[in-house]
């Protein structure tokens, strides 16, 4: 299962496979590239948005100050 998040204006896809999280940065063309982000295995799906906020909070700006889940695939 893949989860999509808007992380302060950037689209991040996170997948769970073999009890590990893999992260990807989504391009405007729909292609994804690996994102060097280590999400601890014990982080639950429900905790992903908060984890992303904690890691990237310095990227927040008045026009994009949130991390929101935008879909699943």
C-alpha positions as CSV (number, residue, x, y, z in Angstrom):
1,X,0.0,0.0,0.0
2,X,1.2,3.5,-0.9
3,X,0.3,6.6,1.0
4,X,0.6,10.1,-0.5
5,X,1.3,13.2,1.5
6,X,1.6,16.9,0.7
7,X,4.7,17.8,2.8
8,X,4.9,21.6,2.8
9,X,4.1,21.7,-0.9
10,X,6.1,18.6,-2.0
11,X,4.3,15.3,-2.7
12,X,5.9,12.3,-0.9
13,X,4.8,8.7,-1.4
14,X,5.5,6.2,1.4
15,X,5.1,2.5,0.9
16,X,5.2,-0.4,3.4
17,X,6.9,-3.6,2.1
18,X,8.5,-6.4,4.1
19,X,7.9,-4.5,7.3
20,X,9.9,-1.5,6.1
21,X,9.0,1.9,4.9
22,X,10.3,3.2,1.5
23,X,9.9,6.9,0.6
24,X,9.7,8.6,-2.8
25,X,9.4,12.1,-4.0
26,X,6.7,12.5,-6.7
27,X,7.4,14.6,-9.7
28,X,4.9,16.7,-11.6
29,X,4.9,14.1,-14.3
30,X,3.8,11.4,-11.9
31,X,7.2,9.7,-11.8
32,X,8.8,9.1,-8.5
33,X,12.4,9.1,-7.3
34,X,13.8,7.6,-4.2
35,X,13.8,10.0,-1.2
36,X,16.6,9.7,1.3
37,X,14.4,9.6,4.3
38,X,14.6,6.8,6.9
39,X,11.3,6.2,8.6
40,X,11.7,3.9,11.6
41,X,9.9,0.5,11.1
42,X,7.9,1.0,14.3
43,X,6.2,4.2,13.0
44,X,2.6,3.3,12.3
45,X,0.6,4.3,9.2
46,X,-1.4,6.7,11.5
47,X,1.8,8.3,12.7
48,X,3.3,9.0,9.3
49,X,2.0,12.6,8.9
50,X,3.3,13.6,12.3
51,X,6.7,12.0,11.5
52,X,6.9,13.9,8.2
53,X,6.0,17.1,10.0
54,X,8.7,16.6,12.7
55,X,11.4,15.8,10.1
56,X,10.5,18.6,7.6
57,X,9.0,21.4,9.8
58,X,11.8,23.8,8.9
59,X,10.4,23.7,5.3
60,X,7.1,25.2,6.5
61,X,6.1,28.6,5.1
62,X,3.0,30.8,5.5
63,X,1.6,29.5,2.2
64,X,2.3,25.8,2.9
65,X,2.4,25.2,6.6
66,X,0.9,21.7,6.8
67,X,1.5,18.0,6.2
68,X,-1.6,16.3,4.9
69,X,-2.4,12.9,3.6
70,X,-3.8,13.3,0.1
71,X,-4.4,9.7,-1.0
72,X,-3.6,6.1,-1.1
73,X,-2.7,3.8,-3.9
